[in-house]
Amino acid sequence: MNDKVKYFKWTACIILLVFLIGVPLTAFSQTKDKIRIGTAIGLSGWYAPGAKMTQTTNYDLWVEEVNAKGGIFVKEYGKRLPVELITYDDKSDVGTTVKLVEKLILEDKVDLILAPWGTAANVAVGSIANKYEYPLIGISCSSEKLREVINTLPYFVVILNQPRDQGRDLVELLKEFKIQKVGMIYVADLHGIEFAGYTAPQLGIAGIDVSILKSYPLGVKDLSPILKQIKAAKVDALVGFSYPLDTHLITEQAKVLQLNPKAVYLSVGVAHPPYKYKFGAETVEGVMGPGAWSKKTPYPGVKEYVERYMKKYNTEPDWWGGIITYAALQIMEQAVEKVGLDRKKIRDVITTETFPTMIGPVKFVGGFNVQFPGNIGQWQKGNFEVIMPKDKRTAPPIFPKPPWPK
């Protein structure tokens, strides 16, 4: 028997032995020692405050906690693999986000990707994720127009409440308050345009007059002319679909102008603890915003999450999307532990199964999550409380809102 015949016989015997004892061949051929996950997100620029408060802090917390237990168990390797997170600064520019995500996929060859911050960036990266077949859970993404195309993006799902969820509850709340006139302002990007585009007509249908409807540019430095118009119109409610920096600007200038309608609703940034820290609990008392969850949210792990977050960062978590970000990471972790690192299988699991998370049992229907701990919250005595929908209230709403302190 020549050497070549002996080699093939021994090889056949080894393969047969491996098959019989159930050891995967990959155990002999692969030496993967970590899961590489990438994200391109605003570490600088206009989106940076929101990205840090909602997502990047939670990305880092999750990686730390996963690695503390040895990583994520991956069946195909028969062991836990630690997570390495690669984060690039997209400078709050959507074009840069797309380029960096392609770099993560094509050059860094990451196993998975995490969402950027902001509706426009999420939608853009959703297309990239679909192109390269990477499962992506959109987080800070609210878009009704996305419903028209999400069926063409099978690798992209969205976990955050959408304009129709929050807008519907806002209309119901203003009806409950018997509001008659509203002044509405909105940032002129996808977030503001879509929320105003959905909510303003619904208010009209409900018999509530939107007497002022004005947009403003991203990066605005002065909103006092519009706010003066709203004050002169003597509206019952001020509604603003805003980002964190303009949410602060609106609050600051409304306070100076003593624009004191009975209800104030602003969007992204209201539920961020820096909003309360900057203006003080007395000033923000009664201000409403989207999200939402609270310390009283009745799902397993919430209390412990708040404690861990505060211990690591010495601040409260974001009461808007912080826990939603962490829930998205919980879902990704559960999917990997169930099917390994095959991205198509991960996609299939995410889009068909129900996941226990800190925001409740999450299920994606038609690409969108249908489970939320709340849609609208309100600052009350230094705590952010869920006030809509009614069946998830952690406290009754304050109405009318107290005047701004002089």
Number of C-alpha atoms within 10 A of each C-alpha: 5 6 8 8 10 11 11 11 11 11 12 12 12 12 13 12 12 14 12 9 8 9 14 14 12 11 12 10 8 10 9 10 12 14 19 18 20 24 24 29 31 29 20 15 13 18 20 22 18 23 23 19 23 26 26 23 19 23 19 12 17 18 18 16 12 17 15 10 12 14 20 21 19 18 14 17 18 12 13 19 20 20 19 16 18 15 20 18 18 26 18 22 17 23 13 18 25 22 14 22 27 18 16 23 19 11 10 14 13 20 16 21 23 29 27 32 29 25 21 19 26 28 23 15 28 26 20 21 26 16 12 12 16 25 26 27 30 27 27 29 25 27 23 17 10 16 12 9 10 19 13 11 19 23 27 27 24 28 25 26 27 22 23 17 17 23 23 18 21 25 20 18 18 19 15 9 17 11 19 17 21 26 26 25 25 26 22 17 16 18 25 25 16 20 24 25 15 16 22 21 14 18 23 12 11 14 13 19 18 20 14 16 16 15 17 18 11 16 12 11 11 13 16 16 9 19 22 15 13 25 18 10 14 15 24 22 24 24 23 26 24 27 25 24 20 27 19 20 18 21 21 17 17 21 16 13 15 16 21 20 22 18 23 23 22 26 24 23 26 30 33 23 19 19 18 20 12 11 13 12 16 16 20 26 21 26 22 28 30 28 30 28 31 26 17 14 21 16 14 13 12 19 15 11 17 17 14 16 18 13 11 10 11 10 14 17 26 30 27 30 26 28 26 28 27 23 23 25 19 16 21 22 19 20 21 21 17 15 18 19 18 13 18 15 16 24 23 15 19 26 21 13 14 14 21 15 21 23 24 17 16 22 19 18 13 15 23 22 19 17 15 21 23 28 28 29 31 30 24 19 12 16 17 31 27 32 26 27 20 17 9 16 21 20 16 13 21 18 11 15 18 17 18 20 10 8
